Amino acid sequence: MWKLIFLGLIIWLAVYILKRAIKPGDLTNRNQPNRDQSDEGRVENMVQCTTCHVHLPRSDAFLVDGNFYCSKAHIENK
């Protein structure tokens, strides 16, 4: 019985040491981009289609007579 408890204690200690060796920041930042590659430079204004009221990025919208449209079909249906 004591051998089993001692073996469990050794395994727990090994796992504890391994967890301490791998820093918490290392695990959380592996799949995240660097701060230099953040979305800050790619943030874009959203606009709303006058016809269907769908929100879309400004670069994807069509601007006709001061109104934004999401497709050419909606421009024709105005």
MMTF fields as JSON, N, C-alpha, C and O atoms, coordinates in Angstrom:
{
  "mmtfVersion": "1.0.0",
  "mmtfProducer": "UNKNOWN",
  "numBonds": 311,
  "numAtoms": 312,
  "numGroups": 78,
  "numChains": 1,
  "numModels": 1,
  "chainsPerModel": [1],
  "groupsPerChain": [78],
  "chainIdList": ["A"],
  "bondAtomList": [4, 2, 8, 6, 12, 10, 16, 14, 20, 18, 24, 22, 28, 26, 32, 30, 36, 34, 40, 38, 44, 42, 48, 46, 52, 50, 56, 54, 60, 58, 64, 62, 68, 66, 72, 70, 76, 74, 80, 78, 84, 82, 88, 86, 92, 90, 96, 94, 100, 98, 104, 102, 108, 106, 112, 110, 116, 114, 120, 118, 124, 122, 128, 126, 132, 130, 136, 134, 140, 138, 144, 142, 148, 146, 152, 150, 156, 154, 160, 158, 164, 162, 168, 166, 172, 170, 176, 174, 180, 178, 184, 182, 188, 186, 192, 190, 196, 194, 200, 198, 204, 202, 208, 206, 212, 210, 216, 214, 220, 218, 224, 222, 228, 226, 232, 230, 236, 234, 240, 238, 244, 242, 248, 246, 252, 250, 256, 254, 260, 258, 264, 262, 268, 266, 272, 270, 276, 274, 280, 278, 284, 282, 288, 286, 292, 290, 296, 294, 300, 298, 304, 302, 308, 306],
  "bondOrderList": [1, 1, 1, 1, 1, 1, 1, 1, 1, 1, 1, 1, 1, 1, 1, 1, 1, 1, 1, 1, 1, 1, 1, 1, 1, 1, 1, 1, 1, 1, 1, 1, 1, 1, 1, 1, 1, 1, 1, 1, 1, 1, 1, 1, 1, 1, 1, 1, 1, 1, 1, 1, 1, 1, 1, 1, 1, 1, 1, 1, 1, 1, 1, 1, 1, 1, 1, 1, 1, 1, 1, 1, 1, 1, 1, 1, 1],
  "groupList": [{"groupName": "MET", "atomNameList": ["N", "CA", "C", "O"], "elementList": ["N", "C", "C", "O"], "formalChargeList": [0, 0, 0, 0], "bondAtomList": [1, 0, 2, 1, 3, 2], "bondOrderList": [1, 1, 2], "singleLetterCode": "M", "chemCompType": "L-PEPTIDE LINKING"}, {"groupName": "TRP", "atomNameList": ["N", "CA", "C", "O"], "elementList": ["N", "C", "C", "O"], "formalChargeList": [0, 0, 0, 0], "bondAtomList": [1, 0, 2, 1, 3, 2], "bondOrderList": [1, 1, 2], "singleLetterCode": "W", "chemCompType": "L-PEPTIDE LINKING"}, {"groupName": "LYS", "atomNameList": ["N", "CA", "C", "O"], "elementList": ["N", "C", "C", "O"], "formalChargeList": [0, 0, 0, 0], "bondAtomList": [1, 0, 2, 1, 3, 2], "bondOrderList": [1, 1, 2], "singleLetterCode": "K", "chemCompType": "L-PEPTIDE LINKING"}, {"groupName": "LEU", "atomNameList": ["N", "CA", "C", "O"], "elementList": ["N", "C", "C", "O"], "formalChargeList": [0, 0, 0, 0], "bondAtomList": [1, 0, 2, 1, 3, 2], "bondOrderList": [1, 1, 2], "singleLetterCode": "L", "chemCompType": "L-PEPTIDE LINKING"}, {"groupName": "ILE", "atomNameList": ["N", "CA", "C", "O"], "elementList": ["N", "C", "C", "O"], "formalChargeList": [0, 0, 0, 0], "bondAtomList": [1, 0, 2, 1, 3, 2], "bondOrderList": [1, 1, 2], "singleLetterCode": "I", "chemCompType": "L-PEPTIDE LINKING"}, {"groupName": "PHE", "atomNameList": ["N", "CA", "C", "O"], "elementList": ["N", "C", "C", "O"], "formalChargeList": [0, 0, 0, 0], "bondAtomList": [1, 0, 2, 1, 3, 2], "bondOrderList": [1, 1, 2], "singleLetterCode": "F", "chemCompType": "L-PEPTIDE LINKING"}, {"groupName": "GLY", "atomNameList": ["N", "CA", "C", "O"], "elementList": ["N", "C", "C", "O"], "formalChargeList": [0, 0, 0, 0], "bondAtomList": [1, 0, 2, 1, 3, 2], "bondOrderList": [1, 1, 2], "singleLetterCode": "G", "chemCompType": "PEPTIDE LINKING"}, {"groupName": "ALA", "atomNameList": ["N", "CA", "C", "O"], "elementList": ["N", "C", "C", "O"], "formalChargeList": [0, 0, 0, 0], "bondAtomList": [1, 0, 2, 1, 3, 2], "bondOrderList": [1, 1, 2], "singleLetterCode": "A", "chemCompType": "L-PEPTIDE LINKING"}, {"groupName": "VAL", "atomNameList": ["N", "CA", "C", "O"], "elementList": ["N", "C", "C", "O"], "formalChargeList": [0, 0, 0, 0], "bondAtomList": [1, 0, 2, 1, 3, 2], "bondOrderList": [1, 1, 2], "singleLetterCode": "V", "chemCompType": "L-PEPTIDE LINKING"}, {"groupName": "TYR", "atomNameList": ["N", "CA", "C", "O"], "elementList": ["N", "C", "C", "O"], "formalChargeList": [0, 0, 0, 0], "bondAtomList": [1, 0, 2, 1, 3, 2], "bondOrderList": [1, 1, 2], "singleLetterCode": "Y", "chemCompType": "L-PEPTIDE LINKING"}, {"groupName": "ARG", "atomNameList": ["N", "CA", "C", "O"], "elementList": ["N", "C", "C", "O"], "formalChargeList": [0, 0, 0, 0], "bondAtomList": [1, 0, 2, 1, 3, 2], "bondOrderList": [1, 1, 2], "singleLetterCode": "R", "chemCompType": "L-PEPTIDE LINKING"}, {"groupName": "PRO", "atomNameList": ["N", "CA", "C", "O"], "elementList": ["N", "C", "C", "O"], "formalChargeList": [0, 0, 0, 0], "bondAtomList": [1, 0, 2, 1, 3, 2], "bondOrderList": [1, 1, 2], "singleLetterCode": "P", "chemCompType": "L-PEPTIDE LINKING"}, {"groupName": "ASP", "atomNameList": ["N", "CA", "C", "O"], "elementList": ["N", "C", "C", "O"], "formalChargeList": [0, 0, 0, 0], "bondAtomList": [1, 0, 2, 1, 3, 2], "bondOrderList": [1, 1, 2], "singleLetterCode": "D", "chemCompType": "L-PEPTIDE LINKING"}, {"groupName": "THR", "atomNameList": ["N", "CA", "C", "O"], "elementList": ["N", "C", "C", "O"], "formalChargeList": [0, 0, 0, 0], "bondAtomList": [1, 0, 2, 1, 3, 2], "bondOrderList": [1, 1, 2], "singleLetterCode": "T", "chemCompType": "L-PEPTIDE LINKING"}, {"groupName": "ASN", "atomNameList": ["N", "CA", "C", "O"], "elementList": ["N", "C", "C", "O"], "formalChargeList": [0, 0, 0, 0], "bondAtomList": [1, 0, 2, 1, 3, 2], "bondOrderList": [1, 1, 2], "singleLetterCode": "N", "chemCompType": "L-PEPTIDE LINKING"}, {"groupName": "GLN", "atomNameList": ["N", "CA", "C", "O"], "elementList": ["N", "C", "C", "O"], "formalChargeList": [0, 0, 0, 0], "bondAtomList": [1, 0, 2, 1, 3, 2], "bondOrderList": [1, 1, 2], "singleLetterCode": "Q", "chemCompType": "L-PEPTIDE LINKING"}, {"groupName": "SER", "atomNameList": ["N", "CA", "C", "O"], "elementList": ["N", "C", "C", "O"], "formalChargeList": [0, 0, 0, 0], "bondAtomList": [1, 0, 2, 1, 3, 2], "bondOrderList": [1, 1, 2], "singleLetterCode": "S", "chemCompType": "L-PEPTIDE LINKING"}, {"groupName": "GLU", "atomNameList": ["N", "CA", "C", "O"], "elementList": ["N", "C", "C", "O"], "formalChargeList": [0, 0, 0, 0], "bondAtomList": [1, 0, 2, 1, 3, 2], "bondOrderList": [1, 1, 2], "singleLetterCode": "E", "chemCompType": "L-PEPTIDE LINKING"}, {"groupName": "CYS", "atomNameList": ["N", "CA", "C", "O"], "elementList": ["N", "C", "C", "O"], "formalChargeList": [0, 0, 0, 0], "bondAtomList": [1, 0, 2, 1, 3, 2], "bondOrderList": [1, 1, 2], "singleLetterCode": "C", "chemCompType": "L-PEPTIDE LINKING"}, {"groupName": "HIS", "atomNameList": ["N", "CA", "C", "O"], "elementList": ["N", "C", "C", "O"], "formalChargeList": [0, 0, 0, 0], "bondAtomList": [1, 0, 2, 1, 3, 2], "bondOrderList": [1, 1, 2], "singleLetterCode": "H", "chemCompType": "L-PEPTIDE LINKING"}],
  "groupTypeList": [0, 1, 2, 3, 4, 5, 3, 6, 3, 4, 4, 1, 3, 7, 8, 9, 4, 3, 2, 10, 7, 4, 2, 11, 6, 12, 3, 13, 14, 10, 14, 15, 11, 14, 10, 12, 15, 16, 12, 17, 6, 10, 8, 17, 14, 0, 8, 15, 18, 13, 13, 18, 19, 8, 19, 3, 11, 10, 16, 12, 7, 5, 3, 8, 12, 6, 14, 5, 9, 18, 16, 2, 7, 19, 4, 17, 14, 2],
  "groupIdList": [1, 2, 3, 4, 5, 6, 7, 8, 9, 10, 11, 12, 13, 14, 15, 16, 17, 18, 19, 20, 21, 22, 23, 24, 25, 26, 27, 28, 29, 30, 31, 32, 33, 34, 35, 36, 37, 38, 39, 40, 41, 42, 43, 44, 45, 46, 47, 48, 49, 50, 51, 52, 53, 54, 55, 56, 57, 58, 59, 60, 61, 62, 63, 64, 65, 66, 67, 68, 69, 70, 71, 72, 73, 74, 75, 76, 77, 78],
  "secStructList": [7, 2, 2, 2, 2, 2, 2, 2, 2, 2, 2, 2, 2, 2, 2, 2, 2, 2, 2, 2, 2, 1, 7, 2, 2, 2, 2, 2, 1, 1, 1, 1, 7, 7, 4, 4, 4, 7, 4, 4, 4, 4, 7, 7, 7, 3, 3, 3, 7, 6, 6, 6, 7, 7, 3, 3, 3, 4, 4, 4, 1, 3, 3, 3, 6, 6, 3, 3, 3, 1, 1, 2, 2, 2, 2, 2, 6, 7],
  "xCoordList": [0.824, 0.0, 0.87, 0.597, 1.903, 2.774, 3.537, 3.835, 3.845, 4.533, 3.641, 4.125, 2.346, 1.396, 1.262, 1.237, 1.178, 1.102, 2.381, 2.327, 3.516, 4.799, 4.9, 5.381, 4.45, 4.469, 3.549, 3.902, 2.389, 1.463, 2.069, 1.923, 2.738, 3.393, 4.507, 4.655, 5.276, 6.352, 5.759, 6.276, 4.684, 4.037, 3.48, 3.642, 2.815, 2.268, 3.381, 3.223, 4.487, 5.61, 6.207, 6.563, 6.315, 6.844, 5.927, 6.405, 4.621, 3.661, 3.724, 3.675, 3.828, 3.92, 5.161, 5.09, 6.283, 7.53, 7.435, 7.903, 6.838, 6.683, 5.772, 6.05, 4.702, 3.801, 4.505, 4.28, 5.348, 6.084, 7.149, 7.459, 7.704, 8.742, 8.161, 8.804, 6.941, 6.257, 5.496, 4.537, 5.917, 5.312, 3.885, 3.602, 2.977, 1.586, 1.468, 0.596, 2.303, 2.26, 2.617, 2.152, 3.441, 3.837, 2.658, 2.552, 1.775, 0.638, -0.428, -1.054, -0.655, -1.735, -1.353, -2.234, -0.071, 0.349, 0.764, 1.169, 0.68, 1.136, 0.325, 0.891, -0.988, -1.85, -2.294, -3.078, -1.819, -2.193, -1.109, 0.078, -1.511, -0.503, 0.255, -0.208, 1.416, 2.206, 1.473, 0.576, 1.851, 1.227, 1.447, 0.621, 2.563, 2.842, 1.861, 1.631, 1.279, 0.35, -1.096, -1.952, -1.385, -2.733, -3.698, -3.295, -4.975, -6.02, -6.118, -6.945, -5.297, -5.381, -5.235, -5.935, -4.359, -4.144, -5.209, -5.302, -6.025, -7.023, -8.443, -9.388, -8.629, -9.958, -10.586, -9.947, -11.845, -12.51, -13.914, -14.554, -14.382, -15.718, -16.769, -16.574, -17.887, -19.006, -20.077, -20.283, -20.753, -21.847, -23.064, -22.958, -24.219, -25.468, -26.066, -26.141, -26.491, -27.13, -28.46, -29.237, -28.719, -29.952, -31.168, -32.248, -31.021, -32.154, -32.48, -33.616, -31.503, -31.783, -31.301, -31.555, -30.618, -30.144, -29.1, -28.937, -28.396, -27.307, -26.062, -25.783, -25.313, -24.06, -22.921, -22.84, -22.04, -20.902, -19.73, -19.926, -18.51, -17.343, -17.431, -17.97, -16.91, -16.968, -16.338, -16.821, -15.276, -14.588, -15.408, -15.164, -16.367, -17.208, -18.49, -19.202, -18.786, -20.051, -19.91, -18.818, -21.061, -21.152, -21.761, -22.801, -21.131, -21.628, -22.233, -21.533, -23.542, -24.253, -25.129, -25.987, -24.913, -25.691, -25.741, -26.775, -24.636, -24.56, -25.147, -25.158, -25.638, -26.199, -25.308, -24.698, -25.245, -24.448, -25.349, -26.474, -24.821, -25.546, -24.605, -23.394, -25.181, -24.351, -24.164, -23.245, -25.018, -24.888, -25.413, -26.124, -25.049, -25.518, -27.018, -27.683, -27.55, -28.993, -29.773, -30.845, -29.25, -29.933, -29.835, -30.717, -28.787, -28.672, -29.769, -30.375, -30.025, -31.039, -32.451, -33.36, -32.653, -33.998, -34.326, -35.365, -33.481, -33.737, -34.874, -35.265],
  "yCoordList": [-1.192, 0.0, 1.259, 2.199, 1.281, 2.445, 2.657, 3.788, 1.557, 1.68, 2.383, 3.169, 2.101, 2.729, 4.223, 5.038, 4.571, 5.986, 6.712, 7.826, 6.091, 6.69, 6.872, 7.904, 5.878, 5.973, 7.103, 7.847, 7.22, 8.308, 9.662, 10.597, 9.777, 11.031, 11.381, 12.547, 10.413, 10.649, 11.106, 12.033, 10.461, 10.847, 12.257, 13.062, 12.563, 13.912, 14.962, 16.026, 14.673, 15.597, 15.819, 16.943, 14.755, 14.884, 15.754, 16.602, 15.548, 16.359, 17.814, 18.723, 18.039, 19.398, 20.112, 21.276, 19.429, 20.034, 20.329, 21.373, 19.428, 19.672, 20.868, 21.672, 20.986, 22.13, 23.439, 24.458, 23.41, 24.618, 24.963, 26.136, 23.948, 24.171, 24.825, 25.666, 24.431, 25.047, 26.235, 26.072, 27.417, 28.629, 28.773, 28.381, 29.325, 29.494, 30.36, 30.103, 31.359, 32.214, 31.479, 31.849, 30.437, 29.674, 28.937, 28.844, 28.414, 27.65, 28.543, 28.158, 29.724, 30.58, 31.34, 31.704, 31.591, 32.411, 31.611, 32.203, 30.309, 29.5, 29.735, 29.873, 29.783, 29.898, 31.324, 31.548, 32.275, 33.66, 34.376, 34.115, 35.283, 36.025, 36.987, 37.339, 37.406, 38.384, 39.71, 39.96, 40.548, 41.862, 42.691, 43.538, 42.447, 43.199, 42.848, 43.656, 41.663, 41.208, 41.315, 40.58, 42.2, 42.305, 42.868, 43.331, 42.817, 43.284, 44.804, 45.344, 45.494, 46.943, 47.612, 48.584, 47.12, 47.716, 47.334, 47.951, 46.317, 45.843, 46.208, 45.704, 47.046, 47.435, 48.316, 49.222, 48.037, 48.751, 49.156, 48.444, 50.286, 50.751, 49.875, 49.371, 49.705, 48.939, 49.912, 50.964, 49.553, 50.359, 49.46, 48.235, 50.082, 49.329, 49.518, 50.635, 48.413, 48.466, 49.197, 48.92, 50.126, 50.91, 50.041, 50.317, 49.009, 48.175, 47.101, 47.026, 46.267, 45.12, 45.313, 44.456, 46.402, 46.76, 45.799, 45.708, 45.085, 44.208, 45.054, 45.965, 44.754, 45.457, 44.738, 43.51, 45.511, 44.943, 45.91, 47.1, 45.419, 46.304, 47.374, 47.136, 48.528, 49.66, 49.32, 49.783, 48.524, 48.208, 47.283, 47.233, 46.554, 45.65, 46.316, 45.753, 47.489, 48.155, 49.006, 49.436, 49.231, 50.125, 51.432, 51.423, 52.559, 53.877, 54.545, 54.85, 54.768, 55.391, 56.501, 56.246, 57.723, 58.894, 59.036, 59.405, 58.746, 58.904, 57.742, 57.787, 56.697, 55.525, 54.311, 54.179, 53.428, 52.215, 51.043, 50.92, 50.181, 48.983, 47.787, 47.924, 46.599, 45.41, 44.681, 43.872, 44.953, 44.281, 45.186, 46.161, 44.84, 45.61, 45.432, 46.335, 44.294, 44.054, 45.031, 45.493, 45.346, 46.284, 47.71, 48.527, 48.018, 49.343, 49.499, 50.565, 48.455, 48.505, 48.544, 49.057, 48.007, 47.952, 49.183, 49.215, 50.172, 51.334, 52.098, 53.115],
  "zCoordList": [0.0, 0.0, 0.0, -0.746, 0.822, 0.903, -0.401, -0.784, -1.071, -2.356, -3.375, -4.189, -3.331, -4.258, -3.975, -4.897, -2.7, -2.324, -2.727, -3.247, -2.491, -2.855, -4.375, -4.843, -5.143, -6.6, -7.088, -8.003, -6.48, -6.828, -6.525, -7.312, -5.414, -5.035, -6.023, -6.387, -6.454, -7.424, -8.765, -9.389, -9.201, -10.473, -10.365, -11.282, -9.236, -9.058, -9.068, -9.668, -8.418, -8.363, -9.758, -10.11, -10.545, -11.907, -12.768, -13.522, -12.659, -13.424, -12.968, -13.797, -11.688, -11.145, -11.666, -12.06, -11.671, -12.16, -13.654, -14.108, -14.418, -15.857, -16.127, -17.016, -15.374, -15.551, -15.211, -15.865, -14.197, -13.818, -14.853, -15.064, -15.491, -16.496, -17.744, -18.373, -18.095, -19.241, -18.69, -17.936, -19.06, -18.529, -19.041, -20.173, -18.235, -18.673, -19.925, -20.755, -20.085, -21.26, -22.54, -23.618, -22.432, -23.604, -24.214, -25.437, -23.383, -23.889, -24.496, -25.484, -23.938, -24.429, -25.687, -26.465, -25.912, -27.047, -28.271, -29.271, -28.228, -29.361, -30.619, -31.703, -30.493, -31.665, -31.951, -32.873, -31.196, -31.397, -32.194, -31.999, -33.095, -33.845, -32.947, -31.862, -33.407, -32.66, -32.616, -33.421, -31.686, -31.561, -32.827, -33.166, -33.527, -34.75, -35.854, -36.753, -35.802, -36.831, -36.364, -36.857, -35.438, -34.893, -35.925, -36.992, -35.584, -36.488, -36.533, -37.267, -35.771, -35.68, -37.039, -37.324, -37.863, -39.174, -40.18, -41.241, -39.867, -40.803, -40.399, -41.006, -39.418, -38.978, -40.044, -40.578, -40.344, -41.414, -40.968, -40.195, -41.451, -41.115, -41.777, -42.883, -41.079, -41.609, -42.084, -41.481, -43.166, -43.694, -43.85, -43.789, -44.052, -44.158, -45.542, -46.053, -46.141, -47.443, -47.312, -46.399, -48.221, -48.19, -48.471, -47.949, -49.275, -49.668, -48.64, -48.171, -48.279, -47.402, -45.971, -45.125, -45.677, -44.334, -43.778, -42.562, -44.64, -44.228, -44.012, -44.792, -42.954, -42.689, -43.401, -43.375, -44.038, -44.74, -44.679, -44.433, -44.898, -44.868, -45.949, -47.03, -45.655, -46.574, -47.926, -48.96, -47.937, -49.184, -50.083, -51.288, -49.528, -50.318, -50.804, -51.635, -50.301, -50.629, -51.891, -52.263, -52.533, -53.69, -53.215, -52.555, -53.539, -53.15, -54.375, -55.34, -54.327, -55.443, -54.871, -54.026, -55.328, -54.897, -53.379, -52.824, -52.709, -51.258, -50.477, -49.247, -51.147, -50.476, -50.726, -51.787, -49.733, -49.856, -50.229, -49.745, -51.106, -51.528, -51.445, -51.619, -51.175, -51.034, -52.365, -52.497, -53.349, -54.644, -55.758, -55.511, -56.97, -58.129, -58.331, -58.839, -57.945, -58.071, -57.188, -57.579, -56.013, -55.127, -55.656, -55.39, -56.394, -57.009, -58.058, -58.168, -58.821, -59.866, -59.297, -59.949, -58.083, -57.472, -56.633, -55.974, -56.643, -55.77, -56.313, -55.741]
}
